[in-house]
């Protein structure tokens, strides 16, 4: 399909970009699992690498030349793909965004894998409990991809890693590190932690506690399969989650600092407990 330069913005195919919240896109009619908005070349290309199908594209005119290789890939994946090219004012009118980092692509959400399939060959997984900050979610996925985490599990109250900002901050690694939901919406740990145990995992809660063990503890490094549970910035992990876990783990710190941002804490834990330690030492 040729590039579309709309004079009016009432084309119904632009509806997916018209300031729609991610929650509405997840229920977008005519798709099996809804849509998400991919922003930036990294996000879109990594989604394409995983076979995700594009639905529509929107970009400002000044991005055309440098976006042409990406547009070619998108059209190869979906030859009937509408690619709308607009000026800055039109772009802001449609999306409500003041700034965009290249093309926006509405893409069909892939189905999430079953939990047991995700855990089958994994040795290190991260569990995100009720994290609602998109930047933190994206940063955790980026660290997970770089530092040997095999899968990420998110509770039902955790924000969706495919949401635009989370995926962008992750640099598209939300399509490289497999993820799925774990546990019920009411109380994930009573259901989810036994599922992790059944798959052979020990479960470690990163939390401040009087009986916590240091991150470098040998008992953690000796775990063949280990799940690391990370909580929200303010409240941390719930008390019953900590009680359900096998270990409570702290990161030793200096200068009377008692905690780190959850994304930073995750990166430290992922590095320290990566399975390749055994191969590198």
C-alpha positions as CSV (number, residue, x, y, z in Angstrom):
1,X,0.0,0.0,0.0
2,X,1.3,3.5,-0.8
3,X,1.9,6.1,1.9
4,X,-1.3,7.9,2.9
5,X,-1.2,11.7,3.3
6,X,-4.6,12.5,4.8
7,X,-6.0,16.0,4.6
8,X,-8.8,15.2,7.0
9,X,-8.2,13.1,10.1
10,X,-11.6,11.3,10.1
11,X,-10.3,8.1,8.6
12,X,-11.6,5.3,10.9
13,X,-8.2,3.5,10.6
14,X,-6.7,6.4,12.6
15,X,-8.9,5.6,15.5
16,X,-6.3,3.3,17.1
17,X,-4.0,6.3,17.5
18,X,-6.6,8.8,18.7
19,X,-5.6,9.2,22.3
20,X,-6.9,5.8,23.2
21,X,-5.8,4.3,26.5
22,X,-3.9,1.0,26.4
23,X,-6.8,-0.7,28.3
24,X,-9.2,0.1,25.3
25,X,-6.6,-1.1,22.8
26,X,-6.5,-4.4,24.6
27,X,-10.1,-4.9,23.7
28,X,-9.9,-3.5,20.2
29,X,-12.6,-5.1,18.0
30,X,-11.7,-7.3,15.1
31,X,-8.5,-8.6,16.7
32,X,-7.9,-11.8,18.6
33,X,-6.0,-10.3,21.5
34,X,-6.3,-6.6,21.0
35,X,-3.6,-4.1,19.9
36,X,-0.7,-2.2,21.4
37,X,1.2,0.9,20.3
38,X,4.8,0.4,19.4
39,X,6.9,3.5,19.6
40,X,10.5,3.7,18.3
41,X,12.5,1.6,15.9
42,X,13.8,-0.8,18.6
43,X,10.3,-1.7,19.8
44,X,8.8,-2.2,16.4
45,X,11.7,-4.1,15.0
46,X,11.9,-6.5,17.9
47,X,8.2,-7.0,17.8
48,X,8.5,-7.9,14.1
49,X,11.4,-10.3,14.9
50,X,8.9,-12.2,17.0
51,X,6.3,-12.4,14.2
52,X,4.0,-9.7,15.6
53,X,1.7,-8.4,12.8
54,X,1.4,-4.6,12.3
55,X,-2.1,-3.1,12.0
56,X,-1.5,0.5,11.1
57,X,1.3,3.1,11.1
58,X,1.4,6.8,11.9
59,X,4.5,9.0,11.5
60,X,5.4,12.7,11.0
61,X,6.8,13.7,7.6
62,X,10.3,14.5,8.9
63,X,10.7,10.8,9.9
64,X,10.0,9.4,6.5
65,X,13.6,9.1,5.1
66,X,15.2,7.5,8.2
67,X,12.1,5.3,8.8
68,X,12.0,3.9,5.2
69,X,13.8,0.6,6.0
70,X,11.4,0.1,8.9
71,X,8.4,0.9,6.7
72,X,9.6,-1.6,4.1
73,X,9.8,-4.3,6.8
74,X,6.3,-3.4,8.1
75,X,4.8,-3.6,4.6
76,X,6.5,-6.9,4.0
77,X,4.8,-8.2,7.2
78,X,1.4,-6.8,6.1
79,X,1.2,-5.6,2.5
80,X,-2.2,-4.0,3.1
81,X,-0.9,-2.0,6.0
82,X,-2.1,1.6,6.1
83,X,0.9,4.0,6.6
84,X,-0.3,7.5,7.5
85,X,2.1,10.4,7.1
86,X,1.1,13.7,8.8
87,X,2.6,17.0,9.8
88,X,3.4,17.7,13.4
89,X,0.1,19.5,14.2
90,X,-1.9,16.7,12.8
91,X,0.2,14.1,14.7
92,X,-0.5,15.9,18.0
93,X,-4.2,16.3,17.1
94,X,-4.6,12.6,16.5
95,X,-2.4,11.2,19.3
96,X,-2.2,13.9,22.0
97,X,1.5,13.3,22.2
98,X,3.8,16.2,22.2
99,X,6.9,14.1,21.3
100,X,7.3,10.9,19.5
101,X,10.5,9.0,18.8
102,X,9.9,7.9,15.2
103,X,7.0,5.9,13.8
104,X,4.1,4.7,15.8
105,X,2.9,1.3,14.9
106,X,-0.4,-0.2,16.1
107,X,0.4,-3.9,16.3
108,X,-1.6,-7.0,17.2
109,X,-1.0,-8.3,20.7
110,X,0.5,-11.8,20.7
111,X,-1.1,-14.4,22.9
112,X,0.7,-14.9,26.2
113,X,2.3,-18.3,26.8
114,X,1.0,-20.7,29.4
115,X,2.9,-20.5,32.7
116,X,4.0,-24.1,32.7
117,X,5.5,-23.7,29.2
118,X,7.4,-20.6,30.2
119,X,8.9,-22.3,33.3
120,X,9.7,-25.6,31.6
121,X,13.3,-24.7,30.6
122,X,13.8,-21.6,32.7
123,X,16.3,-21.4,35.6
124,X,16.1,-17.7,36.6
125,X,12.8,-15.9,36.5
126,X,11.6,-12.5,37.9
127,X,8.1,-12.0,39.4
128,X,6.7,-8.4,39.4
129,X,4.1,-7.9,42.1
130,X,1.7,-5.1,41.4
131,X,4.2,-2.8,39.8
132,X,2.3,0.1,38.2
133,X,5.2,2.4,37.1
134,X,5.7,1.9,33.3
135,X,9.3,3.2,33.5
136,X,10.2,0.7,36.2
137,X,8.6,-2.2,34.2
138,X,10.5,-1.3,31.1
139,X,13.8,-0.9,32.9
140,X,13.3,-4.3,34.6
141,X,12.8,-6.0,31.3
142,X,15.9,-4.4,29.8
143,X,17.9,-5.6,32.8
144,X,16.3,-9.0,32.6
145,X,17.3,-9.3,28.9
146,X,20.9,-8.2,29.6
147,X,21.5,-10.2,32.7
148,X,20.2,-13.7,32.0
149,X,16.6,-13.7,33.3
150,X,14.8,-16.4,31.3
151,X,11.2,-15.2,31.9
152,X,9.3,-12.5,33.7
153,X,6.0,-13.2,35.5
154,X,3.6,-10.4,36.3
155,X,0.7,-10.4,38.7
156,X,-2.7,-9.3,37.5
157,X,-2.5,-5.9,39.2
158,X,0.9,-5.2,37.6
159,X,0.7,-2.9,34.5
160,X,1.1,-4.5,31.1
161,X,4.6,-4.7,29.7
162,X,3.3,-4.1,26.2
163,X,2.0,-0.6,27.2
164,X,3.6,2.0,25.0
165,X,5.9,3.6,27.6
166,X,6.9,0.3,29.2
167,X,7.8,-1.2,25.9
168,X,9.7,1.9,24.8
169,X,11.8,2.1,28.0
170,X,12.6,-1.6,27.7
171,X,14.1,-0.8,24.2
172,X,11.8,-3.6,22.9
173,X,13.1,-6.3,25.2
174,X,9.5,-7.0,26.2
175,X,9.5,-9.0,23.0
176,X,12.8,-10.8,23.8
177,X,12.2,-11.9,27.3
178,X,9.1,-14.1,27.4
179,X,6.5,-13.1,30.0
180,X,3.0,-14.1,31.2
181,X,0.6,-13.5,34.1
182,X,0.8,-15.5,37.3
183,X,-1.8,-16.3,40.0
184,X,-5.3,-15.0,40.5
185,X,-6.2,-11.3,40.7
186,X,-7.2,-11.4,44.3
187,X,-4.1,-13.1,45.8
188,X,-1.4,-14.2,43.4
189,X,1.1,-15.7,45.9
190,X,-1.2,-18.5,47.4
191,X,-1.8,-19.8,43.9
192,X,1.4,-18.7,42.1
193,X,4.1,-19.7,44.5
194,X,2.9,-23.3,44.7
195,X,3.0,-23.3,40.9
196,X,6.6,-22.1,41.0
197,X,7.5,-24.8,43.5
198,X,5.8,-27.5,41.4
199,X,8.1,-26.4,38.5
200,X,11.1,-26.9,40.7
201,X,11.8,-23.3,41.7
202,X,12.8,-21.8,45.1
203,X,11.3,-18.4,45.5
204,X,13.1,-15.4,47.0
205,X,11.4,-12.2,48.1
206,X,13.6,-9.0,47.8
207,X,12.5,-7.2,50.9
208,X,13.7,-5.7,54.1
209,X,13.2,-8.1,57.0
210,X,14.9,-9.0,60.3
211,X,15.4,-12.6,59.0
212,X,16.6,-11.7,55.5
213,X,19.7,-13.3,54.0
214,X,22.2,-11.3,52.0
215,X,22.0,-11.4,48.2
216,X,25.4,-13.1,47.9
217,X,24.4,-16.0,50.2
218,X,25.6,-19.4,49.0
219,X,22.1,-20.9,49.5
220,X,20.8,-18.6,46.7
221,X,23.7,-19.3,44.3
222,X,23.2,-23.0,44.8
223,X,19.6,-22.9,43.7
224,X,19.3,-24.6,40.3
225,X,16.0,-22.8,39.7
226,X,15.3,-19.5,41.4
227,X,12.4,-17.0,41.2
228,X,13.1,-13.4,42.4
229,X,10.0,-11.5,43.6
230,X,10.1,-7.7,43.2
231,X,7.5,-5.3,44.7
232,X,6.3,-1.8,44.4
233,X,8.3,1.3,45.2
234,X,6.3,2.5,48.2
235,X,4.7,-0.5,49.9
236,X,7.1,-3.2,48.8
237,X,6.0,-6.8,48.8
238,X,2.9,-7.8,50.7
239,X,3.4,-9.5,54.0
240,X,1.7,-12.7,52.9
241,X,3.9,-12.9,49.7
242,X,7.0,-12.6,51.9
243,X,5.6,-15.3,54.2
244,X,4.9,-17.6,51.2
245,X,8.4,-17.3,49.8
246,X,11.3,-19.7,50.7
247,X,13.7,-16.8,51.4
248,X,13.7,-13.2,52.1
249,X,16.7,-11.5,50.6
250,X,18.4,-8.1,51.1
251,X,21.0,-6.2,49.1
252,X,23.8,-5.2,51.5
253,X,24.3,-1.4,51.3
254,X,26.4,1.3,52.7
255,X,26.1,4.9,53.9
256,X,22.8,4.1,55.8
257,X,20.9,3.6,52.5
258,X,18.3,0.9,53.1
259,X,16.7,0.5,49.7
260,X,17.0,1.0,46.0
261,X,14.6,1.9,43.2
262,X,12.9,-1.4,42.2
263,X,14.4,-1.4,38.7
264,X,17.9,-0.8,40.2
265,X,17.4,-3.5,42.8
266,X,16.3,-5.9,40.2
267,X,19.4,-5.3,38.0
268,X,21.7,-5.9,41.0
269,X,19.9,-9.1,41.9
270,X,19.8,-10.4,38.3
271,X,23.6,-9.8,38.0
272,X,24.5,-11.4,41.3
273,X,22.4,-14.5,40.9
274,X,22.8,-15.1,37.1
275,X,23.5,-18.8,36.3
276,X,26.5,-17.9,34.2
277,X,28.4,-17.1,37.4
278,X,29.2,-20.8,37.6
279,X,30.5,-20.9,34.1
280,X,32.5,-17.7,34.4
281,X,34.2,-18.4,37.7
